[in-house]
Amino acid sequence: MEEFNIGEELKKLPDKPGVYLMHDAKDNVIYVGKAVNLKNRVRSYFRAGVPHTAIINKMISLIDRFEYIITDSELEALVLENNLIKEHSPKYNTLLKDDKTYPSIKVTVDEDFPRILMTRTIRKDKCRYFGPFTSAGAVKDTIDIISKMYRIRTCNGRNPGSGDRECLNYHIGKCSAPCTGKISKEDYRANVDKALEILNGDFNPVIKKLEQEMTEAAEKLEFEEAAKIRELIESVKSIKNRQKINDSELMDRDYIAMARNERDVIMQVFFVREGRLIGREHFYMKNAVTDTESEVYSSFLKQYYGGTPFLPGEIFVPVAPNEQELIEKWLTERRTGSVKIRIPQKGNKEKLLELAAKNAELVLSVDTEKIKKKAARTKGAVEEIEQLIGVSGIVRMEAFDISNTSGFANVGSMVVYENGIPKKSDYRKFKMKTVTGPDDYACMREVLTRRLSHDDSFGRHPDLLLMDGGRGQVNIALEVLDELGLDIPVCGMVKDDNHRTRGLYFNNVEIPIDTHSEGFKLITRIQDEAHRFAIEYHRPLRTKAQAHSVLDEIPGVGPARRRALMKHFSSIEDLKNSDVETLSAIPEITVPLAEEILEFLNKSNVPGAGGDG
């Protein structure tokens, strides 16, 4: 894979607000941050002489690459940062365990006499939500002002309080007293509709009224009152400048925008899940520069959603694609639920689409060549493999590997690549249930049978099975597929004497592969990843089981003491290399027992952990 040149990428950073994500060598997101100026903030991590804490220095040492999403304001960056931290739980971010979120404004329009409330929980109900906002104080001030202006009730419950007398709020002009029939349901609803107009963005009536009150207070020399009103105006203005990162309707939606020049076309997809913008991806479109916008969007929708397992309920694009109704019908059948393609005209959805377009423009201006190279390494590499084995339509590839130590602690791994990109959320580990001893073929049979018998958790079968071996493992896979009545192409990754892939075994023929091609490099990456993932799972199982078995042989060490020793020492070798003082510091271990344990381990000449297979 092409190396990410941090120095070169720092030069491309824009002077714009946004969010940045730091990735480690395994592509895990280890830190998410926001910035008023992305160029200045991200560069500061790598600038010599800039002091950092020890933890941040450690984080910087692990950075393999970074990415960023531009926003229109620091406020939007703040909310997006919050969403991405919740989505990725980065190692070096401070994480809020109570998952507290930003306040929103809730209008209970499902009630006969609605209320305007502050909430930190947005639900899928019939209420109207606005926000979220970053200042709880500003939300409270705005609700208070609007409620006073339109005399909206503030009493609790779905129904207004009942009785023969109105509450104090009515007498001081803060409520219209629907509880005693002082206002009809229709007139009250008309006031709520005016309040909704304000919350939809028309804050001018509120600001104008407050400015008038501030002027009057100043003319009366009531400067403290004028200062309070000025603070209220600022609160209302902060709510007026609403961000567009979240969607209060809690829908799963994709926002797709395009940027193009005379040579290239970049498509940007923003992913909104349950109302929160949680990520984005961009794609380079080949041979699209002469197509109309409608043709480009039509081609992209068909190709992208033909290959991705997840489909949202709504897809927003700036122009209607060709064959829109046909594409909607096809996507609805694929999702087994309604999918609508929409063109927003105003409001939050239009603004979020505009933000996607700005990010596409940025990618087009600085990253086009990199996108082309990535496309060649991923989708292009898959196309090379298709041509090599004569199979078309490969999107999802699953590779399997077995790991054990002389038949001890047999485990299997499954790694998944979609369009040439690892999909780590679909990786699976298998601990053998039916196989004991060193029998890789039997282990592979069990792993494949368990995986292919339970397809519901993935929503689809793979388009290609990749086996970490040649004829033998391919035949095992074909037998399992035949037993299950499935028809899936199976390819073996044949290795040479140095354990390097030299070709592919397919349809009883070994097919040579150009070792300099992107297809070969992708096969090698998949093979290495399957092996790494299997060993990563096998190692702790083996160490734990070996420790368990050795400790069982020590006189005086029962289940409770065994657990205490395993909790304090990561391996038998660590335990063997400790001393009586360290051992006896464990509450369950006495000094005499500590001496016996060390004597037993040294007399038995217990070895350290063995190698991985």
N, C-alpha and C positions, 0 to 999 in steps of 0.2 A: 504494500500500500504506500502511496506517495507520502513522504514525510511532511508534516505540518511545520512550516517555517515560521516560528513565532515572530522573529524579527521582521520578516516581510509582511506578515498579517497585521502587526502593530501599525505599520505605515498606512494601512487601508482603513483604519478605524475612523468613523465619522464624528464631526463636532455636533453631535445630537444627543438628546436624552434617550435612555433605553435601559435594557437589562442585558447582562452578560452571564454566560454559563461557562465555568471552567471544567474541562474533562481530564481524567487521568489516562494512562496508557491503555486501560481496559475499556475506555470510553464511558466510564461511569461519571455522572455529574457530581463533582465534589464540592462545588461552591456556586451559589447564585447571588449576584449583586445588582444593584441599580446604580445609575449614574445620571447626573445632569448633563455631563459631557463624557460620552463613552471613550473618546480618544484620550482625554486626560486621566480618567479613572483607571482604565485597563492598563495604560502604559505605566502608571505609577507602581504596579506590582513588579515590573521587570526593570525599573530604572535603578541603577547603582546608586547607593548612598541614601535611598529612601528607607527610613527605619520602619520595621514591622515587628509585631510580636513573634514569639517563638512558634506559636501555632500557625500564624499566617505564613511564616517562612517555610514551615514544613509543607503547608498546602501548595505554596508556589513551586517547591521542588518537585511536586507530583504532577504539575500541569503539563499535559501533553499537547493539548489544543484548547482553543476557546471559540465560542460563537456568540452572536449578539442579535438582539431584536430591537429595532429603533421604535420609539413611541413619539407622540406629539407633545408630551409634557412629562415633568417629573412625577406628577400625580399618577399618570398612567403607568409609568415605570414602577412606582411603588406598589400598585395593586398587582401588576404582572409579576413582579418579584415575589410577592406573597403567594400567588397561585403556583409559580414554578417551584418554590421551596416546598409547598405542600405536596406537589406532584412527585418530586425527586428525592425529598428528604436528604439533601446533600450532607456529607460527613462533616464539613467545616462550617456549616451554618448553624446558628443558634436556633433550635427547633422548639416551638411552643407545643407542649404536650397536650394542652387543653384545646388546641385547634381553634382558638378565638379568632374571629374574623372581623372585618370592617363593618361599621353600622350602615344600614339602609333605611329608607323611609317606606313604610307600609301603609297602604290605604285599603281599608276593609270594604271594598265595593260590593262584596257579597252580602252585606248586611243592609237592612232597611234604612238605617241611619248610620252611614259609615263613619269611621274614626281615622285619624292620621296618627301613626305611631312610629317609634323608632324600634328597629329589630336588628339582631345580628344573625338571624337565621332566615334564609329565603326558602320557602317551601313551594311545592307544586300544588297550589290551591287556586281559588278564584280571586284572590286579592291582587292588587297592583303594587309592584315594587319599583323603587327608584334608587339607584346607587350601584355598588356601595360607594361610600365616601370615607375619607381618611380622618375626619374630625367629628367625634361624637358631639362635641359642644356646638359645632356649627349646625349639625342635624337637629339637635334639640332647639336651638334658637329659631331655625327655619320653621320647624313644626309649630312652635309657639306663635310665631308671627302669623303664619297662614291660618292657624286655628282661630286666632283673635280676629283676623280680617273677615273671615267668612262664618264666624261663630259656630265652629265645628265642635261637637261634644267631646269631652275628655273623660267621661265616666267609663268605668270598666264594663266588660261584657258585651255580648252581641246586641242586647237590647238596652235602650237608655233607661236610666233609673225611673221608677214610677212612684207616684204619690200625689198628694193634693197641692204640694208647694214646690216651687222651683228652687234649684240649688243657688248658692251664692254666685256662681259663674254667670248665671242669667242676669242677676241684678247688677253686676258690674260690667255687663255688656260683652262677656266672653263666650256665651253660649246662647243658642236660639231656643233652648228648652223644648226639644221634641218630646220629652218625657210627659209634659202636661198638655201637649197639643198646641203649643204656641206657634208652631210652624208645621206646614203640611209636608208629607213625604216628598212630594214633587218639588216644592220650593227648597227644601233641605238638599235634595239631590242636585238642584241647579247650583247651589253654593259649592257642593263637593266638586262638580264639574269645573267650576272656576278655579278651585284649588288644584285640580289635576292639570289644567292648562299651565299653571305656574310650574308645577313639578315636571311637566313635559318640556320646559325650557323657556317659557315666557315669564321671566322674573321681573320684567320692567315695572309692572304695577306695584309690586312690593317695594322695589328699590326706590321708585318715585315717591311712594307714600312715606317711606322712612326718611328720605332726604328732605321732604317737606317738614316732617316732625323735627328733624335735626335743626333745620333753619329756624323754625319757630322757637325751639328751646334756646338756641344761641341768641336770638333777638331778645329773649326774656332774661338773658344773662344766666341761664341755667346750664352752665358749662359742663357740670358732671353728667347731667342728663343727656346733653348733646354728645358727649364722649361715649356714653353707653349706646346711643343710637348709632353712632359711627361704627362701633364694634359689631352691632347687629347687621349693618350694611355689609361689612366685610364677611361675616358669616354667610349671609345670603349669596354674596358673589362667589364664595368658595364652593357652594353647592351648585351655583349656576354653571361653573366651569366643570361640568361633569366629565368623568373619564368614560372611555368606551371599551375597556378591557373585559368587563364582565357583562353577562346577559342575564337579567333577572327572570327570564322565562325558563331557566334551568334546562334548556334543550341541548341535545347533541347536534352540533352544526359544524359544517366546514365552510370557510370563506376562501374563495379562490380568485386571485387577481393575476394579471399578466403585465410584464414589461417587455418591450421589444425595441430593436433597432434594425438597421438595414441587414444585419448578419445573423442575429440571435434572438431567441424567444425564451424568456424565463417565466415559469409558472410558480407562484407562491401559494401555499395552502396553510391557512391558520386553523388549528383544531380547537374548537370550543366543546368541552364536555361538561355536562350538567351545569351549564351556564358560565363556566370559567375557561378563559383562554389558557391552555396548558402547553402549547408548543406550536411549532411550525416546521414545514419542510419546503424546499424549493427543488425544481426540476428543470432540466434543460431540454427543450423540444427541438428535435432535428427536423430539417426540411419543412419548416413551418413559416418561414419569413414571407412567403408569397401568399399565404392563406389569409382570408378575412378573419376578424376577431371571432365571429360566430363559428367559423370553421375550426379555429384553433381550440376554442373552448369545447366544442363538440368532440374533437379528437382526444383532447386531454381527459375529459370526463370518461369516455369509453375505455381508454387505455388504463387510466389510474384506478378507476373503480372496478375494472375487470380483474385487477390483480390484488386489491387490498381486501382482507377478510372483513374489516369493520365498515359498516355503512351508516352514516348519520341520517336522521330524519329529514334534515333540510340542508341544501347546498346553495350558497349565495354566490352569484357571479354578477359582474357589471353589465353584461349584455346577454341576450337570449342565445343559447347555442343552437346550431342547426339540429333538427330532429329532436327538439326538446321533449315533446310528448312521448316519443318512442324511447328515449333514454330514461325518462322517468318511469315508464312502464317496466323496462328491463331492470332498473335498479330496485324497484318495488318488489319484483319477483325474486331478485337475489337476496334482498333483506328480509323477505316475508313480512313486510310492513311498509307503510307508506313512505316514499321518498319524493320530496318536492324540490325542484330547482327554482329558485326565486331571484328576482332582480330588485334589490331594495331601492326605494326612491328618496328616503329621508331617514333621519334619526340615527340611532346607535348602530344599526346594522350597516347602513351606508358608510358611516364613519369607520367602522372596523374593516370594511372592504377597502376603503381608501388607505388605511394603515397597512394592509397586506400589499397593496399596490406600491406604496412607498418602499417597503422592504424588498419587493421584487426589483424596483428600480435600482436600489442600492446594490443588490446582488449582481444585476446586469452590469453596473458600472465598474465593479471591482473584482468580481469573482467568476466571470463567464468562463475563462479558460480552466479554472479549477473545477467548475461544475462539469465541463466537458470531460475532463480527466476522470472525475468521479463516476460519471455515467459510463465511461469506457471500462472502469474497474468493476462496476456492479452490473447494471443491466446489459452493457455490452459484453461482459464476460459470460453472462448467462446465455446470450445469443450465440456466442462462440461454442459453448457446450451443446446447445441445441443443434447447431449445424454439424458438430462432430459426431453425435450419436443419432441424428436424424429424428429428433423428437421436437415438436413445437409446443408453444404455450406453457413453458416452464416458468412458474412464479415462485412456488414454495418448494424448497429442497430441505429434506431432513436427513441428517447424517448420524450414524450410530457407532459407538465404540464400547468395548468391554475392558475393564481393568480389574486385576487381582494380583496377589502375590502367592504364587504356587497354589492357586485354587483357594486361597484364603480371602474371605470378605469379597466375594464376587459382586461387582456393581456394573451397571450399564449407564451410558449417557446418550442423550438425544439433543442435538443442536439444530436450530432452524434458521434458514436464510430465506428471506423473501426479496425478490428482485436483486439478489446479490448482496443484501445487507443483513447482518445478523439480527434476529428478532429474539432477544434474550428473555422476553416475558413468556415465550413458548418453550424454552429449554426445559427438559425433564431429566430427573435422576431415577434410576431403578435399582433397588436392592433385591437380589435374587430371592425368590420364594420357593422355587422348586429344584434348584441346581446346587449341588455341593461338589467341591473338588474342581480341578482345572479342566473345565470343558467349555471353551469359548463358543463353540457352535451351539451347544444347548442353551447357554446364557443368551446368545443372540436370538435364538428362537423364542425364548420366554419374553425378552424385551419387545421384540417386534409384535408378538401376539398380543401383549398387554397394550401396546400403543395403538395398534390398528383395530383392536376390538372396542376401543373407547374413544371414538372420534368426536363425541359430543362436546368435550371440553375445548376442542380447537375449532370446531365449526366447519372443517374441511379436511380432505385427505391431502397428502403431499402430491406434487406433480412429478417428483423424482425422489427415489430413495438412494442414498449414497452409503455404501458399506465400506468400512475401513479394512478392506481386504479384497482378494480376488475371487476366483471361481467358487471356492467353498462357501464363503459368506453370502455371495449372490444367490447360490442355489438354496441356501437356508431361507433367504428372504422370499424367493419365488415359491417355495413350498408353503410358507405361511400365507402368502397372498392367495395361493390356490385353495388352501383350506378355508379361507375367509371369503372366497368368491370375489376378490378384488383384482383390478387390472391397473397396476401402477408400474411404470418403468423402474428398473433397478440397475444401478451402475456400481461396479466395484472399483475402488481406488487401488490399483496395483502398484506395489512398491518394489524398488530394486534392493540389492544386497545391503545398501546403506540406509534402508528404511525411508527412502525418498520416493514420492510418486513418480512412476515412469509412464503410466498410461491408464486407460479406463477399460474395464472389462464389461462388455455389453453385448447381449444376444449371442453369447458363447464365442465372442471374438475379442481379443485384446486390441484396443485401438490406440496407436501411439498419439502422443499429444506434444505440441511444440512447447518446450519448457520456458520459452520467452513470452508466450502469449498470456493475455489477461485471463483467459479461461483456465489455463494451468495454474496461474497464481491464485485464482479464486478457489479452485479445488484444493490446493495446498493449504490455504487459510482455513477452509472448512475442516479439513482433516486434522490440522493442528488444534483447532478449537474443540473438536469432539474429543480428542485425546486429552487436552488440558482439562476439560470439564469433567471427564471420567476420573482422572487422577485426583483432581481437587475434591471430589466426593469420596473417593476411596481412601485417601490418606487419613482423615480423622477417624473413619470407621475402623481401619486397621489398627491405628494407634490405640484407640479406646478399647477395642476387643483384646489386643495383646496385653494391655495394662490390666484389664479385667482378669484375664486368664492367669497371669503371673501373680497378681495380688491374692487370688484365691488359694494359692499354694502356701502362703505365709501363715504359720501358726499364730493364732491370736488376732488375725485380721478378718472380721466378719463383714457383713454387708454395709453397716453404718460406717465402720472405719475405712472400708474400701472406697466408699463414696467420698469421704473426707479427703483421702489421699489423692483421688482422681481430680477433685476440685482444686487442690492446691498445686498439683504438678501436672504439666502438660504431657509428659512422657515418662516411661520407666527409667530412661536414662537420666532425666532431671532428678528423679527421686533417688536413684542410685548415687548421684554425685552430690547430694545434699549432706547435711551433718546432723548429729543427734540434737543439737540445740534448735535447729530449724524444724526438725520433725516434731520434737516435743512441744513446740510452740502451738501446734494444732491441738485444740481442746480434747479431741478424742484419743490422742496418742500420748501415752506415758513415756517417761525416760527409758525404763527397761524395754518397753515395746519398740521404741525408736531404735535402740541398740540391736534388738533382735531382727528388725526389718533390714537394717543396713548389713548386718552379718549374713542374713539369708541371701540378699541380692548379690553380695560380693562372692560368697561361696558358690552360688549357683552359676556365676559368670553369665548373668543375663545379658544378651546382646541388645544393641540399640535397634531402632526401626530399620527394616529392610528396604529394598528398592521398589520402585513402582513398575507395574507391568501393564 
